[in-house]
Amino acid sequence: MELEKRTLVTGAARGLGLAIAKLFAERGARVALADIEGGAAERAAREIGGKAIGMRCDVTKPDDVKKAIAETVRAFGGLDVMVNNAGIEIGKPIPETTDEDFARLMAINVNGVFYGIKYAVPALAESKGNIINMASCAGLAGVPLLGAYCASKAAVIRLTQTAAIELRPAGIRVNAICPSFIKTEMVDRLVKPFEAATGANFADLTAQAQGRLGTPEEVAEMAAFLASDAASFVTGSYYILDNALTASTL
């Protein structure tokens, strides 16, 4: 499937964001990789090659998000797809989550998505483009040790739905992706806290809950579909990628 879309991906220096940027570029997209680690984003863009560009962007700062969008529009002549992927996790029980932890997580996971939606609207209205927000299965139900993260991803889902309704008259589609445990550095960082809290092997927990870890490439494939013209009637939806994790009550 060709994907000749002018795309901006936040949190693109590694993990899901990098996998999305790579796949989009392979399918013909011009991709801007934005990350708080600007150097890493620029290196990743060079490795992707073609017309990929890298830039620094702290998604908690509105001016940074505006600048990233403006740079993308300037480099590519417009913007067709905004992928709000940047996010962090905190693996702590709620009583142990500091006020600073909670505020930082919300600033990145929720404010960053809000800014990405809000400030991309003028460019996307011109191209009749679309927005993809990275939510999570953790936004659908409570998960021990992930209280703050769950709250943030639930907010992303509701922002997605509301934006889809509000932006429909402008021809802008808005959707979210809800992955479960995917083989990324973020999930790797959760292994020790989960094992300490449960006394169980994380690999065994994952195997029982969802069979195996998903791959970043599988998430990228969903993003590619949502960004494509094949999804022209798809908006206001959130897509669960979890190998039946949320289908079970046991």
C-alpha positions in Angstrom: 0.0 0.0 0.0 1.5 3.3 -1.1 1.4 6.0 1.5 2.5 9.3 -0.1 1.6 11.4 2.9 3.5 14.3 4.5 3.8 13.1 8.0 5.0 14.4 11.4 5.7 11.8 14.1 6.4 12.8 17.7 8.5 10.6 20.0 10.1 9.2 16.8 13.7 8.6 17.9 12.9 5.1 19.0 10.2 2.5 19.8 6.8 2.8 18.2 7.4 6.3 16.8 10.5 5.1 14.9 8.8 2.0 13.6 6.0 4.2 12.3 8.4 6.7 10.7 10.3 3.9 9.0 7.2 2.1 7.6 5.7 5.3 6.3 8.9 6.3 4.6 9.2 2.8 3.0 5.8 3.3 1.5 6.5 6.7 0.0 5.7 9.1 2.8 7.8 12.2 3.5 8.4 11.9 7.3 9.5 14.4 10.0 10.8 12.7 13.1 10.4 14.9 16.2 11.7 14.0 19.6 12.9 15.6 22.8 16.2 14.1 21.9 16.7 16.1 18.8 20.1 14.5 18.0 18.6 11.0 18.1 15.7 12.1 15.9 18.2 13.6 13.3 20.3 10.4 13.3 17.2 8.3 12.8 16.1 10.5 9.9 19.5 10.1 8.3 19.3 6.3 8.7 15.8 6.3 7.1 17.2 8.5 4.3 15.1 9.9 1.4 13.3 13.0 2.4 13.1 12.2 6.1 14.0 15.0 8.5 14.7 15.1 12.2 14.1 17.8 14.8 13.9 18.5 18.5 10.5 18.9 20.0 9.4 18.9 23.6 5.7 18.1 23.3 5.0 19.7 26.7 5.8 23.1 25.2 3.2 24.6 22.8 5.8 26.6 21.0 7.9 23.5 20.3 4.9 21.7 18.8 4.0 24.8 16.7 7.6 25.0 15.5 7.7 21.3 14.6 4.5 21.6 12.6 5.7 24.7 10.9 9.1 23.1 10.0 7.3 20.1 8.6 5.0 22.2 6.5 8.0 24.3 5.3 10.0 21.2 4.4 7.2 19.2 2.7 4.9 21.9 1.5 2.1 20.9 3.8 1.0 18.3 6.4 -1.2 15.3 5.7 -0.7 13.1 8.9 0.0 14.1 12.5 1.0 11.2 14.6 0.9 12.1 18.3 3.1 9.3 19.7 5.4 10.8 22.3 4.7 9.4 25.8 6.2 8.0 29.0 5.3 5.4 31.6 5.4 5.3 35.4 5.4 1.8 37.0 4.4 2.7 40.6 1.4 2.1 42.8 -0.7 5.3 43.2 0.4 6.0 46.8 4.1 5.9 45.6 3.5 8.1 42.6 4.8 11.6 43.4 2.9 14.7 42.5 5.8 15.5 40.2 5.6 12.1 38.6 1.9 12.5 37.8 2.3 16.1 36.5 5.2 15.2 34.2 3.4 12.1 32.8 0.2 14.1 32.2 2.2 16.9 30.6 3.7 14.6 28.0 1.0 12.0 27.5 -2.1 14.3 27.5 -1.0 17.9 27.0 1.4 16.8 24.2 -1.5 15.1 22.4 -3.7 18.1 23.0 -1.2 20.4 21.5 -0.5 18.1 18.6 -4.2 18.0 17.7 -4.8 21.7 18.3 -1.9 23.2 16.4 -2.0 20.8 13.5 -5.6 21.7 12.6 -4.8 24.6 10.2 -2.4 22.6 8.1 -4.6 19.5 8.1 -7.7 21.4 7.2 -5.9 22.5 4.0 -4.9 18.9 3.1 -8.0 17.2 4.5 -5.5 15.2 6.5 -5.8 13.0 9.6 -4.5 12.6 13.1 -3.4 9.4 14.8 -3.0 9.4 18.6 -1.1 6.7 20.5 -3.3 5.6 23.3 -3.1 2.1 25.0 -5.1 -0.8 26.3 -4.2 0.7 29.7 -6.7 3.5 28.8 -9.5 1.0 28.7 -9.3 -0.4 32.2 -7.3 -0.2 35.4 -3.8 -1.9 35.5 -1.9 -2.2 38.8 1.2 0.0 38.9 0.0 2.0 35.9 -2.6 4.3 37.5 -1.2 7.5 36.2 -0.5 6.0 32.8 -4.0 4.5 32.6 -5.5 7.9 33.4 -3.5 9.6 30.7 -4.3 7.1 28.0 -8.0 7.2 28.9 -7.8 10.9 28.3 -6.2 10.4 24.9 -9.1 8.2 23.8 -11.6 10.8 24.8 -9.7 13.6 23.2 -9.6 11.5 20.1 -13.3 11.0 20.0 -14.1 14.6 20.7 -11.7 15.9 18.2 -13.1 13.6 15.5 -16.5 15.0 16.0 -15.4 18.6 16.1 -13.0 18.3 13.2 -15.3 16.3 10.9 -16.7 19.4 9.2 -13.1 20.4 8.3 -12.5 17.0 6.7 -10.0 15.9 9.3 -10.1 12.4 10.6 -8.9 11.5 14.1 -8.2 8.0 15.4 -6.3 6.3 18.2 -4.3 3.1 18.5 -4.4 1.1 21.8 -1.5 -1.4 21.9 -1.0 -3.8 24.8 2.5 -4.9 25.7 4.8 -4.4 22.8 8.5 -5.2 22.5 9.9 -1.7 23.2 12.2 -0.1 25.7 9.2 1.2 27.6 7.8 -2.2 28.2 11.4 -3.4 29.1 11.4 -0.8 31.9 8.2 -2.2 33.4 9.6 -5.8 33.8 11.3 -5.2 37.2 8.4 -3.3 38.8 5.8 -5.8 37.6 7.9 -8.8 38.8 8.6 -7.1 42.2 4.9 -6.4 42.7 3.5 -9.8 41.5 6.3 -12.2 42.4 5.8 -13.7 38.9 8.0 -13.8 35.8 7.0 -11.0 33.4 7.4 -13.3 30.4 4.9 -15.8 31.9 2.5 -13.0 32.8 2.6 -11.7 29.2 2.2 -15.2 27.7 -0.8 -15.8 29.9 -2.4 -12.4 29.2 -1.7 -12.0 25.5 0.2 -15.0 24.2 3.3 -13.0 23.2 4.7 -9.5 23.0 3.5 -7.5 20.0 6.1 -5.9 17.7 6.5 -2.2 16.9 6.1 -3.1 13.2 2.6 -4.5 13.9 1.6 -1.2 15.5 3.1 0.7 12.6 0.9 -1.3 10.2 -2.2 -0.1 11.9 -1.0 3.5 11.8 -0.3 3.1 8.1 -3.9 1.9 7.5 -5.4 4.7 9.5 -3.3 7.3 7.7 -4.2 5.9 4.3 -7.1 6.8 2.0 -8.4 3.3 2.5 -9.5 4.5 6.0 -11.4 7.5 4.5 -14.6 6.7 6.5 -12.8 5.8 9.7 -12.8 8.5 12.4 -13.4 8.8 16.1 -12.3 5.2 16.6 -9.7 3.5 18.8 -8.2 0.3 17.6 -7.1 -2.4 20.1 -3.9 -4.3 19.2 -3.6 -6.8 22.0 -3.8 -10.4 20.7 -7.1 -10.9 22.7 -5.8 -9.6 26.1 -8.9 -7.4 26.7 -11.2 -10.1 25.3 -10.7 -12.2 28.4 -12.0 -11.8 31.9 -9.6 -14.3 33.4 
